[in-house]
């Protein structure tokens, strides 16, 4: 027994990254009494996210995008360039947004700018209560989930949302296991400035060991995601700024002119993680607690924002119908809403990566033929563009 008072909520979100903040805002806007358990901390790095498809519309509807739109760069063209040097090579494929009636595919923005906008909006919602602390324990029961913070605060909610990343405490508390598969690759991320304009074109060079993507940022700047073998990625990470700038300029085939690497680099191993369930014991998962995919095709956070959107829809509908928002049949609906999107995205990313890395000539031929078909056949290319953005975004 304890004398510590318990604060009761409809929904409690654990985790204050972009997906968790977006979920907290979207759920609070349904009218549900909402708690966010996450320590306030400045976003400490310069990583970026390409927001595609309906992500910007979703953030705009939350009152978030208006606060950071001026700090994002539009993505109007996406180029795929075969830089494998293999005997069987794919042709260059160029996707242009106006071919499918769009002004832009999306926007690339530094994560710290997006998080600042999300934090600002979250602070305005009177029914969104912030616990500026970390969750220490998460305990589900038949009627509620009880969360104790590191400083001893106790919260109870009919529904808990695990937005606490790939080592999710909420997922473990729910009894959900995870299938993990390391990919034997590492990604190096950093930003650059360059002497030539990017013209809002994102260019993805396909190398034998993974893609190297140059994504526009405001001004004559771009963000880089360079996927490589671990030993090569670690060697790049160890270079000084001048040497990394020269290596990046060479990899870019000088399309952006003189390149200067900005301070701040991040190196991380790639893998695919798929929980066997997305909802159990009054706990649902969003963001990297629900799916981990390689940074290929800019799908990670876009999936997380669709998690937040679908979760808010589930909470809203359950509230209107007078249902218990944490009941098994209600959270099972969320799992059904998200399962096909997550699985199809994960499969597509995995297959794209596997075919790029394969040394098997028939696989290389199939990949090259597919790229040629997308380049030459308009309806197929337009279908690929629409599906690549966000299939079935409601």
Buried (B, 14 or more C-beta within 10 A) or exposed (E): EEEEEEBBBBBBBBBBBBBBBBBBBBBBBBEBBBBBBBEEEEBEEBBBBBBBBBBBBBBEBBBBBEBBBEBBBBBBBBBBBBBBEBEBBBBEBBBBBEEBEBEBBBBBBBBBBBBBBBBEBBEEBEBBBBBBBBBBEBEBEEEBBBBBBEEEBBBBBBBBBBBBBBEBBBBBBBEBEBEEEEBEBBBBBBBBBBEEEBEBBBBBBBBBBBBBBBBBBBEBBBBBBBBBBBEBBEEBBEBEEEEBBEBBBEBBEEBBEEBBBBEEBEBEEBBBBBBEBBBBBBBBBBBBBBBBBBBBBBBBBBBBBBBBBBBBBBBBBBBEEEBBBBBEEBBBBBBEBBEEBBEEBBEBBBEBBEBBBBEEEEBBEBBBEBBEBBBEEEEEBBEBBEBBBBEEBE
